[in-house]
Amino acid sequence: MTGGKAIDRRAVLKGAAAGIGLAAGSGAFTGFPTIWAQNIKNVTLRQFGTGVSNLNAIAEKCKADTGITLQMTALDSDAVAQRAVTQPKSFDIADIEYWICKKVFPAGIMQPMDVKKIKYYDKIVPLFITGKLKPDSVIAQGTAPHTVGFVEGKDSVKFAKSPTQWMTMIPTIYNADTLGIRPDLVGRPIGNWKDIMDPKFKGKTSILNIPSIGIMDAAMICESMGEIKYGDKGNMTKAEIDKTINVMKEAKKAGQFRAFWKTFDESVNLMASGEVVIQSMWSPAVTAVRAKGIPCVYQPLKEGYRAWGGGLGLAKHLSGLELEAAYEYINWYLSGWVGAYLNRQGYYSAALETAKAYMSEDEWGFWMEGKPAKGEIKSPEGKVLEKAGAVRDGGSFEARMGHVACWNAVMDEDRYMVQKWNEFIAA
């Protein structure tokens, strides 16, 4: 999701090595020969992806718990998609979003994963398996993760219509996105996506400038305004793209937007400074503004949320010890610690049940069940985010993920859309 620095974790946690021998001897490593368990601590896996989940703390904890060294590189979404296809030997693990998976998996640069080797497969949220949160849920528009989550066979690059033994990626992180607002500065209740176009906020709004995601926010806005009724927001016709971009260009010409942001930090700075009072945001960016003591709300809107999800995929070239280490890492990722870490940032983890074991009852109640906090709610780094009595914006997991209107997507007319989006930004 964000730009970032390359992080070399080779020198991480000198003391971790001492605990690794114990872990190897304790049966903590399973599913491959003992000799590999001894050697696995020497494996370095090169992971790249968006900055949203390429986090130092995860690399450090992975090293401490499994001995595996993660070398992480964070790039923006478009750069991730490009690198996956053009430099497939430059990474071992791709930490990518599902709309990117739809673009890159058919290129044959990743290998399907055997679900029989995924220890917590049965704990994965059904959204990623069937597309439905509950049996009666309506599947949202766009590139819903389950539609690109499985392939037809071990060596296939063809997405399967229903679950198979072979997954494209193991889901790790997802969220339902909406608009962020400065309640102290907007001066009125905000309840719809179209509110970002209110002339009252002229020069004080922003949307994000990653074409595949920005176009979705634009579509939510246009539909809310009553300008367009889309067949599928996630797969627009050329005529729908043209109309959407024209609405955005008119607003831009009228001076509605202050800026177009690409990185997490840019969105935080725009909001914290008060230059912008309503904009596209990601949940942890809202949290980051609040952590500065500045009021900021991730506003639930009548039309619903725009969702995104990501996962870990394996490079095609991985084999032998490195491949087993990659499976070990993914099983560790789903085992709970990382899930709790992500949940505490306002994201959602893929295996909620394992994450719950690593969270206090109060944390789980606040983040997942929409209950008022009993005590202080803290970030993974220990910063106080919310005081007792606070309720999470948008309420419970089911209230948010059950109200998704569309997923980030790759359209059939993707190239045309990107060209038109760039015209809008340059206009």
C-alpha positions as CSV (number, residue, x, y, z in Angstrom):
1,M,0.0,0.0,0.0
2,T,2.8,2.4,0.7
3,G,6.3,3.3,-0.4
4,G,9.1,2.4,1.9
5,K,12.7,1.5,2.4
6,A,14.3,-1.9,1.8
7,I,15.1,-3.5,5.1
8,D,17.9,-6.0,5.6
9,R,17.1,-8.3,8.5
10,R,20.3,-10.3,8.4
11,A,21.6,-8.7,11.5
12,V,18.4,-9.0,13.5
13,L,18.3,-10.3,17.1
14,K,21.6,-11.8,18.0
15,G,20.1,-13.6,20.9
16,A,17.5,-15.3,18.7
17,A,20.0,-17.9,17.5
18,A,20.3,-19.3,21.0
19,G,16.6,-20.1,21.1
20,I,16.5,-21.6,17.6
21,G,18.4,-24.8,18.5
22,L,15.9,-25.4,21.3
23,A,13.0,-24.9,19.0
24,A,14.4,-27.3,16.4
25,G,14.8,-29.9,19.0
26,S,11.4,-29.4,20.6
27,G,9.4,-30.5,17.6
28,A,8.2,-26.9,16.9
29,F,9.3,-27.5,13.3
30,T,7.0,-30.1,11.6
31,G,6.4,-31.6,8.3
32,F,10.0,-32.1,7.0
33,P,13.1,-34.1,7.9
34,T,15.0,-33.2,11.1
35,I,18.1,-32.3,9.2
36,W,16.1,-29.6,7.5
37,A,14.9,-28.3,10.9
38,Q,18.5,-27.8,11.8
39,N,19.3,-26.0,8.5
40,I,16.1,-23.9,8.3
41,K,17.6,-21.3,10.6
42,N,20.2,-20.6,7.9
43,V,17.5,-19.8,5.3
44,T,17.0,-16.2,4.2
45,L,13.7,-15.5,2.3
46,R,13.5,-12.4,0.2
47,Q,10.0,-10.9,0.6
48,F,8.7,-7.9,-1.2
49,G,5.4,-6.2,-1.3
50,T,3.5,-3.1,-0.1
51,G,4.6,-1.3,3.0
52,V,1.3,-2.0,4.7
53,S,2.4,-5.5,5.8
54,N,6.2,-5.5,5.2
55,L,6.8,-4.7,8.8
56,N,10.1,-4.9,10.7
57,A,8.4,-6.3,13.8
58,I,7.1,-9.3,11.8
59,A,10.6,-10.1,10.5
60,E,12.1,-9.8,14.0
61,K,9.5,-12.1,15.6
62,C,9.8,-14.6,12.7
63,K,13.6,-14.8,13.2
64,A,13.1,-15.3,17.0
65,D,10.4,-18.0,16.6
66,T,11.6,-19.9,13.5
67,G,15.1,-18.8,12.8
68,I,14.2,-17.9,9.3
69,T,15.6,-14.5,8.2
70,L,13.2,-12.3,6.2
71,Q,14.7,-9.7,4.0
72,M,12.0,-7.2,3.3
73,T,11.5,-4.6,0.5
74,A,8.4,-2.3,0.5
75,L,7.2,-0.7,-2.7
76,D,4.0,1.0,-3.8
77,S,1.3,-1.2,-5.4
78,D,2.1,-0.4,-9.0
79,A,5.8,-1.0,-8.6
80,V,5.0,-4.3,-6.9
81,A,3.0,-5.5,-9.8
82,Q,5.7,-4.5,-12.3
83,R,8.6,-6.1,-10.3
84,A,6.8,-9.4,-9.8
85,V,6.5,-9.9,-13.6
86,T,9.8,-8.3,-14.8
87,Q,12.1,-9.5,-12.0
88,P,10.7,-12.9,-10.9
89,K,14.1,-14.2,-9.6
90,S,14.5,-11.1,-7.3
91,F,12.1,-12.4,-4.6
92,D,11.1,-15.6,-2.9
93,I,7.9,-14.4,-1.2
94,A,5.4,-12.0,-2.8
95,D,3.4,-10.1,-0.3
96,I,0.8,-8.8,-2.6
97,E,-2.9,-7.7,-2.9
98,Y,-5.4,-9.9,-4.7
99,W,-6.0,-7.4,-7.6
100,I,-2.2,-7.6,-8.2
101,C,-2.4,-11.4,-8.0
102,K,-5.0,-11.3,-10.8
103,K,-2.5,-9.4,-12.9
104,V,0.7,-11.4,-12.1
105,F,-0.3,-15.1,-11.4
106,P,-1.3,-15.8,-15.0
107,A,2.3,-14.8,-16.0
108,G,3.5,-18.1,-14.5
109,I,6.0,-16.5,-12.2
110,M,4.5,-17.9,-9.0
111,Q,3.8,-21.5,-7.9
112,P,0.4,-22.7,-6.5
113,M,0.4,-23.7,-2.8
114,D,-0.7,-27.0,-1.5
115,V,-3.5,-26.4,1.1
116,K,-2.6,-29.8,2.7
117,K,0.6,-28.1,3.8
118,I,-1.2,-25.2,5.4
119,K,-1.7,-26.0,9.1
120,Y,-4.4,-23.5,9.7
121,Y,-6.2,-23.7,6.4
122,D,-9.5,-24.6,8.1
123,K,-9.2,-21.4,10.3
124,I,-9.1,-19.0,7.3
125,V,-12.1,-16.6,7.1
126,P,-14.6,-17.9,4.5
127,L,-14.4,-14.7,2.6
128,F,-11.2,-16.0,1.0
129,I,-12.6,-19.5,0.3
130,T,-16.2,-18.9,-0.8
131,G,-16.4,-15.1,-1.1
132,K,-19.1,-15.0,1.6
133,L,-18.7,-13.9,5.2
134,K,-21.9,-15.8,6.2
135,P,-23.8,-18.3,4.1
136,D,-26.4,-15.6,3.2
137,S,-23.9,-12.8,2.4
138,V,-24.0,-11.2,-1.0
139,I,-20.6,-11.4,-2.9
140,A,-19.3,-7.9,-3.5
141,Q,-18.3,-6.4,-6.9
142,G,-14.7,-6.2,-8.1
143,T,-11.9,-8.7,-7.7
144,A,-13.2,-10.6,-4.7
145,P,-10.2,-12.6,-3.3
146,H,-11.8,-16.0,-3.7
147,T,-12.2,-15.5,-7.5
148,V,-8.4,-15.4,-7.8
149,G,-7.6,-17.5,-4.7
150,F,-7.4,-21.0,-6.3
151,V,-6.1,-22.5,-9.5
152,E,-7.2,-25.7,-11.3
153,G,-4.1,-27.8,-10.5
154,K,-0.5,-28.0,-9.3
155,D,1.0,-26.4,-12.4
156,S,-2.0,-24.4,-13.5
157,V,-2.2,-20.6,-13.9
158,K,-5.9,-20.8,-14.6
159,F,-8.1,-19.4,-11.8
160,A,-10.6,-22.1,-10.5
161,K,-14.3,-21.3,-10.2
162,S,-14.4,-23.0,-6.8
163,P,-11.9,-24.0,-4.1
164,T,-9.3,-26.6,-5.0
165,Q,-6.2,-28.1,-3.3
166,W,-4.1,-25.3,-4.9
167,M,-4.1,-21.8,-3.6
168,T,-2.5,-18.8,-5.4
169,M,-1.8,-17.0,-2.1
170,I,-2.4,-17.6,1.5
171,P,-4.5,-14.6,2.7
172,T,-2.9,-12.6,5.5
173,I,-4.4,-9.1,5.8
174,Y,-7.5,-7.2,4.6
175,N,-9.8,-4.3,5.5
176,A,-12.8,-2.4,4.6
177,D,-11.9,1.2,3.5
178,T,-13.9,4.3,3.7
179,L,-13.3,8.1,3.9
180,G,-11.4,9.6,6.7
181,I,-12.7,12.9,8.2
182,R,-11.6,15.6,10.6
183,P,-14.8,15.8,12.7
184,D,-13.6,19.1,14.3
185,L,-13.2,20.7,10.9
186,V,-16.0,19.3,8.6
187,G,-18.7,21.1,10.6
188,R,-21.6,18.7,9.6
189,P,-22.5,15.0,9.7
190,I,-20.9,13.0,6.9
191,G,-22.9,10.0,5.8
192,N,-22.3,9.4,2.0
193,W,-19.4,9.0,-0.4
194,K,-20.7,12.0,-2.3
195,D,-20.0,14.3,0.7
196,I,-16.4,14.6,-0.5
197,M,-17.8,16.6,-3.4
198,D,-19.7,19.2,-1.3
199,P,-18.6,22.7,-2.4
200,K,-18.2,23.5,1.2
201,F,-15.0,21.4,1.3
202,K,-13.6,23.0,-1.9
203,G,-9.8,22.8,-1.8
204,K,-9.8,20.6,1.3
205,T,-10.4,17.1,-0.1
206,S,-8.1,14.4,-1.4
207,I,-8.3,11.0,-3.0
208,L,-5.5,8.5,-3.5
209,N,-3.5,8.3,-6.7
210,I,-3.1,4.6,-7.3
211,P,-5.2,4.1,-10.4
212,S,-6.7,0.7,-9.6
213,I,-7.8,1.8,-6.2
214,G,-8.5,5.5,-6.9
215,I,-10.9,4.6,-9.6
216,M,-12.9,2.5,-7.1
217,D,-13.2,5.5,-4.7
218,A,-14.2,7.6,-7.7
219,A,-16.9,5.0,-8.6
220,M,-18.3,5.0,-5.0
221,I,-18.4,8.8,-5.2
222,C,-20.1,9.0,-8.7
223,E,-22.7,6.3,-7.8
224,S,-23.5,8.1,-4.5
225,M,-23.9,11.4,-6.4
226,G,-26.4,9.6,-8.7
227,E,-24.2,10.4,-11.8
228,I,-23.7,6.7,-12.8
229,K,-25.2,3.3,-12.0
230,Y,-22.5,0.8,-12.8
231,G,-23.0,-2.8,-14.0
232,D,-19.9,-3.7,-12.0
233,K,-17.8,-1.0,-10.4
234,G,-14.9,-3.5,-10.5
235,N,-15.1,-4.1,-14.2
236,M,-16.3,-0.9,-15.9
237,T,-17.0,-0.5,-19.6
238,K,-15.1,2.2,-21.5
239,A,-18.2,4.4,-21.4
240,E,-18.4,4.1,-17.6
241,I,-14.7,4.8,-17.3
242,D,-15.1,7.9,-19.5
243,K,-18.1,9.2,-17.5
244,T,-16.3,8.6,-14.1
245,I,-13.2,10.4,-15.2
246,N,-15.2,13.3,-16.6
247,V,-17.0,13.8,-13.3
248,M,-13.6,13.8,-11.5
249,K,-12.1,16.2,-14.0
250,E,-14.9,18.7,-13.6
251,A,-14.5,18.6,-9.8
252,K,-10.7,19.0,-10.2
253,K,-11.2,22.0,-12.5
254,A,-13.6,23.5,-10.0
255,G,-10.8,23.3,-7.3
256,Q,-12.4,20.6,-5.2
257,F,-9.2,18.6,-4.5
258,R,-6.2,19.9,-2.5
259,A,-4.0,16.9,-3.4
260,F,-3.7,13.3,-4.6
261,W,-1.7,11.1,-2.3
262,K,0.3,8.0,-3.1
263,T,1.8,7.0,0.3
264,F,0.5,6.4,3.8
265,D,2.6,9.2,5.2
266,E,1.3,11.8,2.7
267,S,-2.3,10.9,3.7
268,V,-1.4,11.3,7.4
269,N,0.3,14.7,6.9
270,L,-2.6,16.1,4.8
271,M,-5.1,15.2,7.5
272,A,-3.0,16.1,10.6
273,S,-2.1,19.5,9.2
274,G,-5.8,20.2,8.5
275,E,-5.0,21.0,4.8
276,V,-7.6,18.3,4.1
277,V,-10.7,17.6,6.1
278,I,-12.2,14.7,4.1
279,Q,-10.3,12.2,2.0
280,S,-9.5,8.6,0.9
281,M,-7.7,6.9,3.8
282,W,-6.5,3.6,5.2
283,S,-7.4,2.6,8.7
284,P,-3.9,2.8,10.3
285,A,-3.5,6.2,8.8
286,V,-6.5,7.4,10.7
287,T,-5.0,5.7,13.8
288,A,-1.7,7.5,13.1
289,V,-3.5,10.9,13.0
290,R,-5.3,10.1,16.3
291,A,-2.0,9.0,17.9
292,K,-0.8,12.7,17.4
293,G,-3.8,13.8,19.6
294,I,-5.7,15.1,16.5
295,P,-9.4,14.0,16.1
296,C,-9.9,11.8,13.0
297,V,-12.7,9.4,12.2
298,Y,-12.9,6.5,9.7
299,Q,-16.4,7.3,8.7
300,P,-18.9,4.5,8.0
301,L,-20.9,5.5,4.9
302,K,-24.4,4.5,3.7
303,E,-23.2,3.0,0.4
304,G,-20.7,0.7,2.2
305,Y,-17.0,0.1,2.1
306,R,-14.3,-0.5,-0.6
307,A,-12.4,-3.6,0.5
308,W,-8.9,-4.9,-0.2
309,G,-7.0,-8.0,0.8
310,G,-3.5,-9.3,0.5
311,G,-1.6,-12.6,0.9
312,L,1.7,-14.3,0.6
313,G,2.6,-16.1,-2.6
314,L,5.6,-18.2,-3.5
315,A,8.0,-17.5,-6.3
316,K,8.1,-20.2,-9.0
317,H,11.9,-20.9,-8.5
318,L,11.5,-21.9,-4.8
319,S,12.3,-25.6,-4.1
320,G,13.9,-27.9,-1.6
321,L,14.8,-26.4,1.8
322,E,13.8,-22.9,0.7
323,L,10.4,-24.0,-0.3
324,E,9.9,-25.9,3.0
325,A,11.1,-22.8,4.9
326,A,8.5,-20.7,3.0
327,Y,5.7,-23.1,4.1
328,E,7.0,-23.0,7.7
329,Y,7.0,-19.2,7.6
330,I,3.5,-19.1,6.2
331,N,2.2,-21.5,8.9
332,W,3.9,-19.4,11.5
333,Y,2.3,-16.3,10.0
334,L,-1.2,-17.8,10.4
335,S,-0.5,-19.1,13.9
336,G,-1.7,-16.0,15.8
337,W,1.1,-13.6,16.8
338,V,1.1,-11.8,13.5
339,G,-2.7,-11.8,13.3
340,A,-3.0,-10.1,16.7
341,Y,-0.3,-7.6,15.6
342,L,-2.3,-6.7,12.4
343,N,-5.6,-6.6,14.3
344,R,-4.1,-4.1,16.7
345,Q,-3.3,-1.8,13.8
346,G,-6.9,-1.7,12.6
347,Y,-6.5,-4.3,9.9
348,Y,-8.1,-7.8,10.0
349,S,-6.1,-11.1,10.0
350,A,-7.0,-14.1,7.9
351,A,-7.2,-16.7,10.7
352,L,-9.1,-14.8,13.4
353,E,-9.3,-17.7,15.8
354,T,-5.5,-18.0,16.2
355,A,-5.1,-14.2,16.6
356,K,-7.7,-14.1,19.3
357,A,-5.4,-16.2,21.6
358,Y,-2.8,-13.5,21.4
359,M,-5.2,-10.6,22.3
360,S,-6.7,-9.6,25.6
361,E,-10.5,-9.9,26.0
362,D,-10.7,-6.1,26.0
363,E,-8.6,-5.8,22.8
364,W,-10.7,-8.4,21.0
365,G,-13.9,-6.8,22.2
366,F,-12.8,-3.4,20.9
367,W,-11.2,-4.3,17.6
368,M,-13.4,-7.3,16.5
369,E,-16.8,-7.1,18.3
370,G,-17.5,-3.3,18.3
371,K,-17.6,-3.2,22.1
372,P,-16.7,-0.1,24.1
373,A,-13.1,-0.4,25.4
374,K,-12.9,-1.2,29.2
375,G,-9.4,0.1,29.5
376,E,-6.8,1.9,27.2
377,I,-6.4,0.4,23.7
378,K,-2.8,0.5,22.6
379,S,-1.0,0.1,19.3
380,P,1.5,-2.8,18.8
381,E,4.2,-0.4,19.9
382,G,2.4,0.4,23.1
383,K,1.1,3.9,22.2
384,V,-2.3,4.7,23.6
385,L,-4.8,4.9,20.7
386,E,-8.1,5.0,22.5
387,K,-9.2,5.6,26.1
388,A,-11.7,3.5,28.0
389,G,-15.3,3.9,26.6
390,A,-14.2,4.3,23.0
391,V,-15.9,2.3,20.3
392,R,-14.2,1.4,17.0
393,D,-15.3,3.4,13.9
394,G,-17.7,1.2,11.9
395,G,-18.2,-1.2,14.8
396,S,-17.7,-4.9,14.7
397,F,-15.8,-7.1,12.1
398,E,-19.2,-8.4,10.8
399,A,-20.6,-4.9,10.5
400,R,-17.7,-3.7,8.5
401,M,-16.7,-6.7,6.3
402,G,-20.4,-7.6,6.0
403,H,-21.0,-4.2,4.3
404,V,-18.5,-4.3,1.5
405,A,-19.7,-2.8,-1.8
406,C,-16.7,-3.6,-3.9
407,W,-13.2,-5.0,-3.8
408,N,-10.1,-3.4,-5.3
409,A,-10.0,-4.8,-8.8
410,V,-8.3,-5.2,-12.2
411,M,-10.7,-4.5,-15.0
412,D,-10.8,-6.0,-18.5
413,E,-10.2,-2.4,-19.7
414,D,-7.4,-1.9,-17.2
415,R,-5.0,-0.2,-19.6
416,Y,-7.6,2.2,-20.9
417,M,-8.6,3.0,-17.3
418,V,-5.0,3.7,-16.3
419,Q,-4.5,6.0,-19.3
420,K,-7.7,7.9,-18.5
421,W,-6.8,8.1,-14.8
422,N,-3.4,9.6,-15.7
423,E,-5.2,12.2,-17.9
424,F,-7.3,13.2,-14.9
425,I,-4.3,13.5,-12.6
426,A,-2.4,15.6,-15.3
427,A,-5.5,17.7,-16.2
